[in-house]
Amino acid sequence: ALAVPRLENTLVEDHTREHQLLRQRLLQPAARIDSKYFYDDIGCELFTHICELDEYYPTRTEAAILSHCGAEIAAALPSGAQWIDLGCGDCSKSRKWLDKVQPSRLVGVDIAADFLQHSLARIAISHPGVECIGVVSDFTQSLELRDLLSEQPLAPPVFFYPGSSIGNFARPDALRLLRRIRQHCGEHGKLLIGVDLVKPRAILEAAYDDREGVTAAFNLNVLNVVNRELRADFQLENFKHDAVFNQRDSRIEMRLVSQTDHDVGLGAGSVRHFDQGESILTEYSHKYTSADFAAMLSEAGFTRHHYWSDEQHWFGVFLAQA
Ligand code: AVI
């Protein structure tokens, strides 16, 4: 019989609270929008397109490292593990590992329930030997897997967090997430994570401001999402995409810059005035040195790690363990 993937929903959706926070942050002197709002259907499509752009090197560089060094990485992973894909999306990245690693279980963690169920159902069909479980959760807020992992106490967890999404967290939040993963890892668990590295400014800034304007559209689309969520009335043509590398904090900062002096209704009777040149912060994308990130891993409680990179040292893949 075909196994239907089990789905656990730990997501506590409090739209009122989320909306209040979103509105509050837009009303503050330094306005900002949480990057999670990028990813509605259109935003996800634009992001897929970004990943295929010439200028956007992270996706293909990581894929090249993982395929080049795949055998070596797989040899360092325990077999029969519980493979936990953080932000699994369509599970296409995990799929490549299933035959190599032969996990007992695939735990896909993602925020979109329907999509998650479909993705896992497809894996369950192609890999009938792997138990597929979906966990609907916003793991950037909380990652609670203890009960699930303890169902298979002898199968060590392997956390798979590719794509350099760790870079989108402020450093303290990144450290908090790594600590949490470390707790779940226990003695024998591992973390396989992709991290984008520091490189010349021109390459970084081109990756976040491509010629075709896909990243600009991705950034501006967040205003459509906010309009829908809050019944706000942002006019996209009043804002311009901006992406600069902040050398001191070693991160790309994406903003939307107001092109005119104007008011924007934010719903619930709130109005925000924007001066010409005033901006909304929409994303950080931190770029680490390999030493920097290694230090962060040990601060999170991982005592050993392996490291793989490409020839140009543009991207790093770390395998960390207790
Ligand atoms: C998802 N994340 C790793 C991307 C990044 O590179 O920080 C998001 C992105 N923003 C603009 N382009 C891509």
Residues whose N, C-alpha, C, O or C-beta is under 5 A from the ligand:
A	BS01	AVI	I50 G163 S164 S165 A207 Y284 S285
